[in-house]
Amino acid sequence: MPQGDQVKNGKAFEYAIAKVYQEYISQQGRQAVLVENEACLQAKRYYEGFDASEQQKFDNAAKETFDTMTKVEPGLLAQKNDSDVLNIYLQKDQEGEIGDVRDVVFSRQRPSWEIGFSAKNNNDAVKHSRLGKALDFGNVWMGIPCSQNYWDDIAPVFEYLEECVTKRLKWRDLGMDKRERVYVPLLEAFRREMLSLAEREESVPARLVQYLIGNYPFYKIIKDDEHRLVIVKAFNINGELNKTVNGVKARYKTPNINLPSRIVEFEMKKDSDTTLDMILDGGWEISFRLHNASTDVERSLKFDIKLLGNPPILFTQHLFQ
């Protein structure tokens, strides 16, 4: 799916979740308001750009999660009085850059309570971070600056890309140079630096995963059309999910998850020139796939970062449609 279509589908699904939850909660006799901020209005435009049958697919996927979510999060329905309103709002993409991966947030003010969903439409990527000539991934991701060795290693790659940009080349024009002068040396430099950072600072594995999943506990809602199912995962950080609200307790408590403490293995994926796979302790596994995000050669490259594995205790439910 082209990147533009992927964005439109993802935003449409976010809007569908917010819309159908507002409708469902209102039907239960509770007060819920869909906050029409800029993010909501943009997502609504994407949603309304699909025909009725596609809109129904988004809506149905969201509805599949009602039963599960109201059992694990009583705050969705536990209204105290008429002034206790559940606000539902969509977040700007920029929030993800500052440690908040939630797309749809549910919030009460009296009492203070909040949860969020990360919505994924046929895509389970957690981040789309970039590598560039002056982009210090160590500092941005984990608060630990990259070494001079890393900058020296990547300098030839970005000097070559600068030449290609000046010549207005497209990626297809590079031939084998795309692999030999860009992808492989850049991934090797990234790998060496990540392992070096982990040797320098033992908290790197935990900080890396914290960067990927964000600083707020959340539920990941994945719409998987190929298998006709919706997957719900609970990232219960520090026990912040499943809180009792207005005296109503959760019918099920999702387990707390632990962050990793060491990198077990970090190597190129077999038969791939674009992807690194990292295995950490505690069941965590991360895929880093480097790719060009446009037809024209650019001065930076984008990662498609996915969680291939997570702790076995992580709450995961498959809801078949």
Secondary structure, 3 states (H helix, E strand, C coil): CCHHHHHHHHHHHHHHHHHHHHHHHHHCCCCEEECCCHHHHHHHHHHHCCCHHHHHHHHHHHHCCHHHHHHHCHHHCCCCCCCCCEEEEECCCHHHHCCCCCCEEEEECCCCEEEEEEEEECCCEEECCEEECCCCHHHHHHCCCCCHHHHHHHHHHHHHHHHHHHCCCEHHHHCCHHHHHHHHHHHHHHHHHHHHHHHHCCCHHHHHHHHHHCCCCEEEEEEECCCCEEEEEEEEHHHCCCCCECCECCCCCCCECCCCCCEEEEEECCCCCCEEEEEEHHHCEEEEEEECCCCECCCEEEEEEEEEECCCCCEEEEEEC
